[in-house]
Amino acid sequence: LVQLVESGGGSVQAGGSLRLSCAASGYTYSSYYMGWFRQAPGKEREGVAVIYTNGGITYCVDSVKGRFTISQDNAKNTLYLQMNSLKPEDTAVYYCAADPSYLYWTPSIATMRDKLKTSDFGYWGQGTQVTVSS
């Protein structure tokens, strides 16, 4: 059973930075999609960024491109989301997610984008609150 635990959320003023962490355990597959999603009050959950663990290819949505960076530390089984230049509209509960991959090759950017769009992830963390004030 894959377990995901987010941490690193908090309150910050606009323009500030936070780094979210997602500690993963229980991996039994060789490759995973791992992603960050967020949900603001009254809004649908939206994908933010995704990484394919075998190779480290990443994709992030335009609204955070240039500000957020998704990365992984396989030795620590940890996923990160570095968030810089935070804006009030970034306020949300942020969720870490994982999904086993049965591919034998690195996915395309289109595939990565589709994973975020469909939220097709089998495992989810409990979420961590990020609040950006202005």
C-alpha positions in Angstrom: 0.0 0.0 0.0 1.4 3.4 -1.0 1.2 6.0 1.7 1.8 9.7 1.1 2.2 12.4 3.7 2.5 16.0 2.8 4.2 18.7 4.9 5.6 22.2 4.6 2.4 24.2 4.1 1.8 27.3 6.0 1.0 31.0 5.7 3.1 33.4 3.7 2.8 36.9 2.3 2.6 37.4 -1.4 6.0 37.1 -3.0 7.2 34.6 -0.5 8.3 31.0 -0.9 7.4 27.6 0.5 8.7 24.2 -0.1 6.2 21.3 0.2 7.4 17.8 0.8 5.6 14.5 0.2 7.1 11.5 2.0 6.2 8.3 0.3 6.3 4.7 1.5 5.1 1.3 0.4 6.3 1.5 -3.2 6.2 -1.9 -4.9 6.4 -0.7 -8.5 9.4 0.4 -10.5 7.9 3.6 -11.9 5.3 6.1 -10.8 3.7 9.3 -11.9 3.8 11.6 -8.9 1.9 14.9 -8.9 0.9 17.9 -6.9 -2.7 19.1 -7.0 -4.5 21.9 -5.2 -8.0 22.7 -4.3 -9.2 26.2 -3.2 -12.5 26.8 -1.4 -15.4 26.6 -3.9 -13.2 25.4 -6.7 -12.5 22.1 -8.4 -9.3 20.3 -7.7 -6.7 21.2 -10.3 -3.4 19.7 -11.3 -0.3 21.7 -10.7 2.7 19.7 -11.6 3.7 16.1 -12.3 6.9 14.1 -12.5 7.7 10.7 -13.8 9.9 9.0 -11.3 11.9 6.9 -13.7 13.8 9.6 -15.6 12.6 12.6 -13.8 10.7 14.2 -16.6 8.4 17.0 -15.4 5.5 19.1 -16.5 3.8 22.0 -14.8 0.8 24.1 -15.7 1.1 27.5 -17.2 -0.2 29.3 -14.1 2.8 28.2 -12.0 5.4 27.8 -14.7 8.5 29.7 -13.8 7.5 29.9 -10.1 7.0 26.3 -9.0 9.4 23.5 -9.4 8.6 19.8 -8.9 11.4 17.5 -8.0 12.2 14.2 -6.3 14.7 12.6 -4.1 14.5 8.9 -4.8 17.0 8.0 -2.1 14.6 9.6 0.5 11.4 8.6 -1.3 10.3 12.2 -1.2 8.6 14.5 -3.6 9.0 18.3 -3.4 7.2 21.3 -4.7 9.3 24.5 -4.5 7.0 27.4 -4.7 8.4 30.9 -5.3 6.8 34.2 -5.9 3.6 33.1 -4.3 0.4 34.8 -5.2 -2.9 35.0 -3.2 -4.5 32.8 -5.9 -2.1 30.0 -5.0 -4.0 29.7 -1.7 -5.3 26.1 -1.5 -5.0 22.8 0.1 -2.2 21.0 -1.8 -2.2 17.3 -2.3 0.5 14.9 -3.3 -0.6 12.0 -5.5 1.0 8.9 -7.0 0.0 6.4 -9.7 1.9 3.3 -10.8 3.1 3.3 -14.3 3.2 0.2 -16.5 5.1 2.0 -19.3 8.4 0.7 -20.5 9.4 4.1 -21.8 9.4 7.7 -20.7 6.0 9.3 -21.2 5.4 12.2 -23.5 4.6 15.7 -22.3 1.0 15.2 -23.6 0.7 12.1 -21.5 2.0 14.0 -18.5 -0.5 16.8 -19.1 -3.3 14.3 -19.5 -2.5 12.8 -16.1 -3.0 16.1 -14.4 -6.1 16.9 -16.4 -7.8 13.7 -15.5 -6.5 13.5 -11.9 -6.0 9.8 -12.7 -3.9 9.0 -9.6 -4.6 6.0 -7.4 -3.0 7.2 -4.2 -3.4 10.5 -2.4 -2.0 12.3 0.6 -4.1 14.1 3.3 -3.2 17.5 2.0 -1.4 20.5 3.4 -2.8 24.1 3.6 -1.0 26.9 1.8 -2.3 30.4 2.5 -0.9 33.4 0.7 -1.9 36.7 2.0 -1.8 40.2 0.5 
